[in-house]
Every structure is written in structure tokens, then in C-alpha cells.
């Protein structure tokens, strides 16, 4: 088990504590770890925790992890060739419309 996986397992277990302070600390730690494997557990806290403040913190942490993972995946993969072609076509059309507006009548 990697160090990251070990830390994730510890914080996920603490997320089920009866102590709200320990659950809150776990939410913060999971957000800092940023591991998308924490998302189902954070979603469960958001859906079922009796403390509304902790539900909000779990939602916020889950969003931060999700969007960071999404951003990383887009940076790594970049735009596909099809997406690049489509973007170039849209840009060309926009430039043509802008040029048409500048022509005197």
C-alpha cells in the first residue's frame, strides 16, 4: 500500500467517527490529499451527516477534489485533434464576422 493510499484509508475511517470534530478534520485532510477515491465517502457525508455545517464542508471538499482532477486530466490529455479543428473553425468564423462588420457599405 502506498503512503497516499494508507493516508486515504485512515482519513476515510475517521470520516465515520461519532465525533463531529474528527469528521471535520477528516474532511479537511481528504481535501488536502485531493484523491478522487475520497469522493464517494464525501458524497455520503454530504447526503447523510446530521450536522449541516459538515455536510457543506463535505460538499465543498468534494467539489474541490473533483474540479482539480478534471483540470489535471485536461492538462495531461489536452484537446483532441477534433476539438482543435472545431476551435479553429469557430475562431475563423468569428474573425470573418468581425471583418464583415468593419467593411464600409
C-alpha positions in Angstrom: 0.0 0.0 0.0 1.4 3.4 -1.0 1.7 6.2 1.6 -1.1 8.1 -0.2 -3.4 5.1 -0.1 -2.6 4.5 3.6 -3.4 8.1 4.5 -6.6 7.9 2.4 -7.7 4.8 4.3 -7.0 6.3 7.7 -9.0 9.5 6.9 -11.8 7.6 5.3 -12.1 5.5 8.5 -12.1 8.7 10.7 -14.8 10.1 8.5 -17.2 7.6 10.1 -16.4 8.8 13.7 -19.1 9.7 16.1 -17.1 12.9 16.9 -18.1 15.8 14.7 -14.6 17.4 15.2 -12.9 14.3 14.0 -15.2 14.1 10.9 -14.4 17.7 10.2 -10.7 17.1 10.5 -11.1 14.1 8.1 -12.9 16.2 5.6 -10.1 18.8 5.6 -7.4 16.2 5.3 -9.2 14.4 2.5 -9.5 17.7 0.6 -5.7 18.3 1.1 -4.9 14.8 -0.1 -7.0 15.5 -3.2 -7.6 11.9 -4.1 -10.7 11.3 -6.2 -11.2 8.0 -4.4 -12.5 10.0 -1.5 -15.4 11.4 -3.5 -17.9 8.6 -2.7 -17.3 8.9 1.0 -17.6 12.7 0.9 -20.8 12.4 -1.1 -22.2 10.1 1.6 -21.3 12.7 4.3 -23.0 15.4 2.2 -26.1 13.2 1.9 -26.4 11.8 5.4 -24.4 13.7 8.1 -26.6 15.0 10.8 -24.5 18.3 11.0 -25.4 20.7 8.3 -22.1 22.5 8.5 -20.2 19.2 7.9 -22.5 18.4 5.0 -21.5 21.8 3.4 -17.8 21.2 4.2 -18.0 17.7 2.6 -19.7 19.2 -0.5 -17.0 21.9 -0.8 -14.2 19.4 -0.4 -15.8 17.1 -2.9 -16.1 19.9 -5.5 -12.5 20.9 -4.9 -11.2 17.4 -5.5 -13.5 16.8 -8.5 -12.5 20.0 -10.3 -8.8 19.6 -9.5 -8.9 16.1 -11.0 -10.8 17.3 -14.0 -8.3 20.1 -14.5 -5.4 17.7 -14.3 -7.0 15.3 -16.8 -7.4 18.1 -19.3 -3.9 19.4 -18.8 -2.5 15.9 -19.4 -4.6 15.0 -22.3 -5.1 18.4 -23.9 -7.6 19.0 -26.6 -8.1 16.2 -29.1 -7.4 16.8 -32.8 -11.1 17.1 -33.5 -11.6 19.6 -30.7 -8.6 21.7 -32.0 -10.1 21.6 -35.5 -13.5 22.7 -34.3 -12.0 25.5 -32.2 -10.0 26.7 -35.3 -13.2 26.7 -37.4 -15.1 28.7 -34.7 -12.3 31.2 -34.5 -12.2 31.6 -38.2 -15.9 32.2 -38.4 -15.7 34.8 -35.6 -12.8 36.6 -37.3 -14.8 36.6 -40.6 -17.9 38.1 -38.9 -15.7 40.8 -37.2 -14.1 41.6 -40.6 -17.6 41.9 -42.2 -18.7 44.4 -39.6 -15.8 46.6 -40.4 -16.4 46.8 -44.1 -17.9 50.2 -45.2 -21.2 49.9 -47.1 
